[in-house]
Structures are given as structure tokens and as C-alpha cells.
């Protein structure tokens, strides 16, 4: 059966987003041109711009796709946490691992680029605002989340994500195994004193 125009469009967009993510992971945002990404996706440069008005729009869509995958992955992994185990420690371990994966590196690359690229910053800020709300909603469903006061919960979520994001960025350049080994136990100690 012949594919519809919509199906062909969705397939091309998915290939472009996959290629964008893989390209940024492999060679970084600075070298991830439309030409390189389109070639990796097996489409023309023009195809990219038929589906996305600007490179900023495309990078925002790339960030949205990465963040969608990250939320899907964490939800799946949280659902697999045994009910009789230490839930908070398991959640912290999942967050640490999630922030260290290659997909999340794409977000870091885009954030760093957006610092000096006003157009990218503008498009990414919308994506990240939406993602922040989804992170909060997802975190509210984590085992043990109800132990934390509602008024402090957004701060706790931000503290943890910023801690693990920062560690993931630094780790690639300056591994600190002695600090890594103590990060989760220290966070557990601080959080259990708060709840």
C-alpha cells in the first residue's frame, strides 16, 4: 500500500531528527551543519528546510525529541524500581545515569551554543520551559516524592537535575571518581534530613 504524504513527511522528519541527534553526539553542535545532518539522514539539504523554517527551528525540534526520549526512558525505568527497595537511592541513580547518556549530551551542546546565539536561545527557552514542567510532573510521580513538601519540591527537582547535569558535563573533561562515589550518598543524606 502506498504511503500517504503525511506518512512520508513523518518518516523524513524522524530520519532528520535521528540524524541530528547522532551527528551532535558524534561531532558536536558546532560542526553539525544542515548539509552534514541531511547527508546522514539520506535526504537533500532542501528537505530539511522544507520541514523546518530555520536551523533554529530544527534544533528546537531536535531538543524536543531528545527530551521526549529522556522522559520516556526515565518513566520506564522508574516503573521498574522494586517496591520493596530503597526508592530514593534508585531514583537518584537513574537521574545520574540519564544525565550521563549520549542523548542528554545533545541538550548540553545546544544549551552551550544558545548562550551566545540569541535566536537559538529564544527557541530553546520555549522547549526547556515545557520540558521543565514535564520533569516536575514526572518527578512528582516518583516513589517517595510525596515525602517532600510541595513548596520545596520544585527546588529539590532543580537542585538534583542541575547537580547531575553539571557532573555529567564536567565528567567528560575531568573525571572525579572520588567525588562521584560520594555524590549519591551525600544527596541521600541531605534529602532524607529534609523529608
N, C-alpha and C positions, 0 to 999 in steps of 0.2 A: 504494500500500500504506500502511495506517495505521501511524503511528509508535507504538512502544511507550512505556510510561510512562517507562522508563529513558532512551530517546532524547529525549523531551520534557524530562525533567529535565536531561540533559546540555546540551541546547540552551539552556535557560533559564539555567543556571549559566554557560555560556560567554558568553552575552549580558551577564549581570550583571558578570562579570569584565572583559570588554572595556569595558563602560560605566564601571566603577570606574577602570580604568587611564586611559581617555580623560578622565574627569572630573578626576581628580587632576592629570593633566598640564595640563589647561586652567585649572582654578580653584584647585588646591591641596587638600591634605587637609582643612584647617580648614573649607572650605566644601563639602566633598564629603559631603553628608548622604545617608542611605538614600533619602530622597524624591527628591533630585536624581539619584542614580545609577539608581534604579528607573525614573524617568521616561525617562532617556536609554536604558535598556535596553528600554523599551516594556512594562514589567511593573508590577504594583502593589507598594507598599511591603511588603505582606504576603508577596509571593512571595519577596522577598529573605530574610525571616526564616523562611520555610518550608524554605529550603535551608541557611541558616546560623543557628545558635542565637543568636549575638550579633554586633554590629557588629565586635567584636574578631576573632571567628572569620572574618568576611567579609574583613576587612583582612589577616588572615594568609593567607587563600586568594588574595587579590589579590597579596600579596607573593610567594607561591609561584608564581603564574602569571607574574609579571614575571621572576622569577629563572629559571624554566624556559625562558622565551623567550630570556633573555640567554645561558644556557648553550648552547642550541640554536644561536643565532646565532654565538657565538664558535667552537663546534666546526665549524660550516660554513665560517666564514671562515679558520680555521687550516688546514683541509683544502685550501684554495685557495692557500696560500702556496707559491710555486715552490720546488722542492727545491734549485735552484742559486743562490738569492738569500740575502741576509742575514736568516736566520730570526729571530734575537733582535730585531732592529730591527722586523721585520714584526709580531711578536707584541706588542711594546710599542705600536706604532701602533694595532693592533687593540684593545688594552686601553684606550688613551686614548680612542679613538672610541666604544667600547662604554660606558664610564662616562659619556660626554657625551651619550648618546642620551636621548630623552624618556622611554623606559621606565624607565631607571635613575633618573630624577628622581623617579619614584613611590616607589622604595625610600628615597631620601633624605628625602622628605616623611614617610614612615612612621617612619623612624628618629628624625627630629627630634621628631615627635609622641610617640613612645614614651619619650623622655627624661623626660617629665612625666606620662605616662599608664601607670600601673603594669600595668593589665590588658593594654593593647596591647603593652607591653614584654615581658610574660610570653609572650604568644602569638607575638610576633615572634622572641623569642630562640630558640624551638624551630625556627622556619623558618630562621633565619640560621645556626644550628649545622649543620643539614642542608646548607644551601647552601655553607657554608664547606668542608665535607668534599667536596662535589661540585666546587667551584672547585679545590681541591687536586688531586683526581683528574684533572680536566680539564687542569690546568696540567702535571701530570706527563707528559701525552701531547704537550705542545707540542714542536716541533722544538728541539733543543738543551737541553732540560730535564735530560737525563742528565749534562750537564757540571757541574751543581751538586751539592754534597754533600747527601746525604739529610738529614742532621741540620740543615742550614741552609735547606733548601728551603721548609718552612712559613714561616719568617721572610721569605724572599725574596718569596714569593707575597703575604704580608700587607703587606710594605713597598710592593710595586708597586700592589696594589689600593687600599691606603689613600692612596698618593700621588695616583693618578689620580682616586679618588673625591673627595678633598679639593680637587683642582684643579677638578673639574667643578662642585662646589658654589660655590667662590669665583668661578669664571669668569663666572657669570651676573650677579654683582654688581660684580665688579672684574676686568675683563679685563686680563691682563698679557701681551701678545704677546711681549715681550722674554724673559720667563721661559718661556712656552710654547715658544718657538723652541728653547730650550736644554734643555728637560726631557728629551727622549728621548736626545739625545747625551750628556748628563751621566749618565743612568741606564745607558746602554750602557757608558760608560767605567767606571763603578763595578762593573757586573756582569761585564764582561769581565776586570777585575782580580781578581774573586772566583773565576771558574770555572777 
